[in-house]
């Protein structure tokens, strides 16, 4: 399996440029679109610092038919570097409706994470 890895815009441990979902989708579309033209099997987004950027990555991957895995940076206080709280229902479930994930994809993710 070949993974096309993308990271957050800017510093992954100290977010200085928080984007909207639409900005993040446009920002990551070029790199994700390039991976879609290669032998990459999946997009892996590492050290995401806020839910909106993760949603944009998911949308960009979905638009080119690529499966996507999202991982967040979680600080010792359990929050994302942006200050958002980590865990269910946020940001994983926050990512679901606006990213266009199907309920079955969310159930699979919850099962995989042991959260079902």
Backbone as JSON, one array per atom type, in Angstrom:
{
  "sequence": "XXXXXXXXXXXXXXXXXXXXXXXXXXXXXXXXXXXXXXXXXXXXXXXXXXXXXXXXXXXXXXXXXXXXXXXXXXXXXXXXXXXXXXXXXXXXXXXXXXXXXXXXXXXXXXXXXXXX",
  "N": [[0.84, -1.17, 0.0], [0.55, 2.18, -0.84], [0.95, 5.31, 0.54], [-0.06, 8.63, 0.2], [1.17, 11.29, 1.77], [0.02, 14.1, 3.58], [0.44, 17.16, 5.3], [-0.42, 19.56, 7.89], [-1.22, 22.97, 7.05], [1.35, 25.2, 7.53], [2.86, 25.25, 10.79], [2.77, 22.22, 12.5], [2.47, 21.88, 15.25], [1.91, 24.23, 16.39], [-0.44, 26.0, 15.47], [-0.69, 28.55, 13.12], [-2.1, 29.51, 11.04], [-5.21, 29.19, 10.71], [-7.64, 27.65, 8.77], [-10.7, 27.93, 6.89], [-13.12, 25.37, 6.13], [-13.58, 25.32, 3.35], [-11.36, 26.81, 2.38], [-9.3, 25.1, 3.19], [-9.88, 22.83, 1.68], [-9.41, 23.78, -0.95], [-6.69, 24.48, -0.67], [-5.38, 22.0, -0.14], [-6.11, 20.49, -2.34], [-4.49, 20.53, -4.67], [-2.1, 19.07, -4.08], [-3.24, 16.62, -3.25], [-4.68, 15.94, -5.53], [-2.54, 15.51, -7.26], [-1.37, 13.24, -6.06], [-3.44, 11.46, -6.61], [-3.05, 10.95, -9.27], [-0.94, 9.26, -9.3], [0.57, 6.18, -8.17], [-0.42, 6.04, -5.65], [-2.36, 4.72, -2.99], [-3.92, 5.62, -0.92], [-4.73, 8.58, 0.94], [-3.02, 10.12, 3.53], [-3.43, 12.18, 6.18], [-1.49, 13.93, 8.34], [-0.85, 15.0, 11.68], [-2.92, 16.96, 11.99], [-4.26, 20.06, 13.0], [-6.64, 21.34, 13.5], [-10.2, 20.89, 13.22], [-11.51, 21.93, 10.93], [-9.56, 22.08, 8.91], [-9.01, 19.37, 8.58], [-11.48, 18.51, 7.62], [-11.48, 19.81, 5.14], [-9.37, 18.43, 3.89], [-10.45, 15.85, 3.75], [-12.62, 16.33, 2.04], [-11.22, 17.16, -0.29], [-9.83, 14.8, -0.93], [-11.98, 13.07, -1.34], [-13.09, 14.24, -3.6], [-11.45, 13.41, -5.66], [-11.7, 10.74, -5.56], [-10.17, 9.33, -3.68], [-9.39, 7.28, -0.87], [-9.12, 8.3, 2.57], [-7.16, 8.94, 5.47], [-7.17, 10.4, 8.62], [-5.19, 12.01, 11.01], [-4.88, 13.56, 14.14], [-3.06, 16.1, 15.91], [-2.68, 15.88, 19.31], [-2.67, 17.62, 22.27], [-1.19, 17.56, 25.62], [-3.22, 18.28, 27.31], [-5.42, 17.18, 26.19], [-6.57, 18.54, 24.13], [-6.76, 19.84, 20.76], [-4.07, 21.57, 19.05], [-5.24, 23.95, 18.23], [-6.99, 24.48, 20.2], [-9.42, 23.25, 20.15], [-11.52, 20.64, 21.39], [-10.56, 17.25, 21.67], [-11.7, 14.04, 20.6], [-14.7, 12.01, 20.8], [-17.75, 13.67, 20.73], [-16.26, 15.38, 19.11], [-13.24, 16.18, 17.38], [-13.83, 14.22, 15.49], [-16.52, 13.36, 14.93], [-17.47, 15.83, 14.21], [-16.21, 16.15, 11.85], [-17.51, 14.4, 10.17], [-20.36, 15.11, 9.08], [-19.98, 17.44, 7.48], [-17.92, 16.76, 5.85], [-18.91, 14.93, 4.19], [-18.92, 12.22, 4.67], [-20.22, 8.92, 4.76], [-22.74, 7.44, 6.89], [-22.07, 4.7, 7.28], [-19.32, 4.72, 6.88], [-18.52, 6.2, 9.07], [-19.32, 4.49, 11.14], [-17.6, 2.35, 10.65], [-15.17, 3.65, 11.16], [-15.48, 4.26, 13.88], [-15.71, 1.65, 14.91], [-13.16, 0.68, 14.25], [-11.6, 2.35, 15.83], [-12.39, 1.5, 18.27], [-14.59, 2.66, 19.44], [-17.24, 2.2, 19.12]],
  "CA": [[0.0, 0.0, 0.0], [1.3, 3.43, -0.93], [0.22, 6.42, 1.13], [0.34, 9.99, -0.1], [1.05, 12.0, 3.05], [-0.11, 15.55, 3.62], [0.47, 17.71, 6.65], [-1.18, 20.8, 8.02], [-0.61, 24.21, 6.55], [2.1, 25.84, 8.6], [3.46, 24.45, 11.85], [1.84, 21.21, 13.0], [2.32, 21.87, 16.7], [1.56, 25.58, 16.79], [-1.13, 26.49, 14.28], [-0.72, 29.99, 12.97], [-3.01, 29.83, 9.94], [-6.41, 28.35, 10.72], [-8.4, 27.83, 7.54], [-12.06, 27.42, 6.84], [-13.21, 24.09, 5.42], [-13.42, 25.57, 1.91], [-9.97, 27.18, 2.13], [-8.48, 23.9, 3.34], [-10.11, 21.96, 0.52], [-8.67, 24.36, -2.08], [-5.26, 24.43, -0.38], [-4.87, 20.63, -0.22], [-6.55, 19.84, -3.58], [-3.4, 20.37, -5.65], [-1.25, 17.94, -3.69], [-4.03, 15.39, -3.24], [-4.93, 15.63, -6.93], [-1.3, 14.94, -7.8], [-1.27, 11.86, -5.56], [-4.45, 10.65, -7.3], [-2.52, 10.6, -10.6], [0.18, 8.36, -9.11], [0.19, 4.85, -7.69], [-0.86, 6.13, -4.25], [-3.61, 4.01, -2.7], [-4.66, 6.3, 0.15], [-4.19, 9.84, 1.43], [-2.89, 10.15, 4.98], [-3.2, 13.53, 6.69], [-0.82, 13.77, 9.63], [-0.72, 16.12, 12.63], [-3.92, 18.01, 11.77], [-4.35, 20.89, 14.2], [-8.02, 21.77, 13.74], [-11.17, 20.07, 12.49], [-11.85, 22.49, 9.63], [-8.56, 21.67, 7.93], [-9.23, 17.94, 8.33], [-12.66, 18.41, 6.76], [-11.04, 20.19, 3.8], [-8.56, 17.33, 3.35], [-11.37, 14.76, 3.4], [-13.35, 16.75, 0.84], [-10.31, 17.14, -1.43], [-9.59, 13.4, -1.27], [-13.22, 12.52, -1.87], [-13.35, 14.79, -4.93], [-10.67, 12.66, -6.64], [-11.94, 9.32, -5.35], [-9.13, 8.7, -2.86], [-9.69, 7.1, 0.55], [-8.3, 9.21, 3.38], [-6.99, 8.71, 6.9], [-6.85, 11.66, 9.28], [-4.71, 11.94, 12.39], [-4.8, 14.88, 14.77], [-2.11, 16.34, 17.0], [-3.4, 16.08, 20.56], [-1.8, 18.12, 23.33], [-1.3, 16.82, 26.88], [-4.5, 18.61, 27.95], [-6.48, 16.52, 25.46], [-7.11, 19.43, 23.1], [-5.94, 20.06, 19.57], [-3.31, 22.82, 19.2], [-6.14, 25.08, 17.99], [-7.84, 24.64, 21.38], [-10.61, 22.41, 20.03], [-11.44, 19.42, 22.18], [-10.37, 16.01, 20.92], [-12.51, 12.92, 21.02], [-16.07, 11.91, 20.31], [-18.12, 13.81, 19.34], [-15.5, 16.4, 18.37], [-13.58, 16.62, 16.04], [-14.13, 13.12, 14.57], [-17.91, 13.45, 14.47], [-17.63, 17.12, 13.52], [-15.7, 15.97, 10.5], [-18.43, 13.56, 9.41], [-21.42, 15.64, 8.22], [-19.53, 18.45, 6.53], [-16.96, 16.17, 4.91], [-19.64, 14.07, 3.26], [-18.74, 10.8, 4.96], [-21.48, 8.21, 4.95], [-22.85, 6.84, 8.23], [-21.35, 3.43, 7.36], [-17.9, 5.03, 7.04], [-18.32, 6.61, 10.45], [-19.41, 3.29, 11.98], [-16.34, 1.62, 10.46], [-14.12, 4.38, 11.87], [-15.7, 4.07, 15.31], [-15.34, 0.26, 15.21], [-11.71, 0.59, 14.16], [-11.03, 3.05, 16.98], [-12.9, 0.92, 19.51], [-15.49, 3.64, 20.03], [-18.62, 1.87, 18.77]],
  "C": [[0.89, 1.24, 0.0], [0.42, 4.56, -0.41], [0.81, 7.75, 0.67], [0.1, 10.83, 1.14], [0.95, 13.5, 2.86], [-0.09, 15.99, 5.08], [-0.34, 18.98, 6.71], [-0.46, 21.96, 7.37], [0.1, 24.87, 7.73], [2.66, 24.82, 9.59], [2.43, 23.5, 12.46], [1.62, 21.22, 14.5], [1.95, 23.24, 17.25], [0.86, 26.25, 15.62], [-1.17, 28.02, 14.23], [-1.65, 30.43, 11.85], [-4.18, 28.86, 9.96], [-7.24, 28.68, 9.48], [-9.84, 27.41, 7.74], [-12.02, 26.08, 6.1], [-12.97, 24.28, 3.92], [-11.99, 25.96, 1.56], [-9.06, 25.96, 2.2], [-8.66, 22.95, 2.16], [-9.33, 22.48, -0.69], [-7.16, 24.21, -1.87], [-4.69, 23.03, -0.6], [-5.21, 19.93, -1.53], [-5.42, 19.6, -4.57], [-2.55, 19.15, -5.32], [-2.03, 16.62, -3.74], [-4.37, 14.97, -4.68], [-3.72, 15.02, -7.61], [-1.12, 13.5, -7.34], [-2.26, 10.94, -6.29], [-3.97, 10.21, -8.67], [-1.32, 9.65, -10.52], [-0.33, 6.99, -8.68], [-0.24, 4.87, -6.22], [-2.22, 5.46, -4.09], [-4.51, 4.78, -1.75], [-3.97, 7.63, 0.46], [-4.15, 9.75, 2.95], [-2.55, 11.57, 5.4], [-2.69, 13.41, 8.12], [-0.8, 15.1, 10.39], [-1.67, 17.27, 12.32], [-4.14, 18.75, 13.09], [-5.74, 21.43, 14.49], [-8.97, 21.06, 12.78], [-11.45, 20.61, 11.1], [-10.83, 22.11, 8.55], [-8.73, 20.19, 7.58], [-10.43, 17.74, 7.41], [-12.28, 18.76, 5.33], [-10.23, 19.1, 3.13], [-9.48, 16.19, 2.9], [-12.13, 15.11, 2.13], [-12.46, 16.69, -0.4], [-10.04, 15.71, -1.88], [-10.83, 12.77, -1.9], [-13.46, 12.99, -3.3], [-12.55, 14.08, -6.02], [-10.75, 11.15, -6.41], [-10.89, 8.58, -4.54], [-9.65, 8.47, -1.45], [-8.72, 7.94, 1.37], [-8.31, 8.79, 4.84], [-6.55, 10.03, 7.51], [-6.3, 11.36, 10.67], [-4.55, 13.37, 12.89], [-3.64, 14.93, 15.74], [-2.94, 16.62, 18.25], [-2.4, 16.49, 21.63], [-2.03, 17.35, 24.62], [-2.58, 17.15, 27.64], [-5.69, 17.99, 27.23], [-7.1, 17.36, 24.37], [-6.19, 19.43, 21.89], [-5.16, 21.36, 19.78], [-4.16, 24.07, 18.98], [-7.0, 25.39, 19.22], [-9.11, 23.83, 21.31], [-10.42, 21.16, 20.86], [-11.35, 18.22, 21.27], [-11.33, 14.97, 21.43], [-13.9, 12.95, 20.41], [-16.94, 12.75, 21.22], [-17.28, 14.8, 18.55], [-14.03, 16.04, 18.44], [-13.97, 15.5, 15.09], [-15.56, 13.21, 14.05], [-18.18, 14.79, 13.81], [-17.18, 16.99, 12.08], [-16.74, 15.29, 9.61], [-19.44, 14.3, 8.54], [-20.91, 16.6, 7.15], [-18.52, 17.89, 5.54], [-17.66, 15.25, 3.93], [-19.41, 12.6, 3.48], [-20.09, 10.15, 5.18], [-21.54, 7.68, 6.38], [-22.09, 5.53, 8.34], [-19.85, 3.67, 7.51], [-17.61, 5.46, 8.47], [-18.38, 5.41, 11.39], [-18.12, 2.5, 11.86], [-15.21, 2.32, 11.21], [-14.26, 4.18, 13.38], [-15.33, 2.65, 15.73], [-13.83, 0.11, 15.24], [-11.04, 1.23, 15.38], [-11.5, 2.49, 18.32], [-13.9, 1.83, 20.21], [-16.96, 3.31, 19.79], [-19.39, 1.38, 19.98]]
}
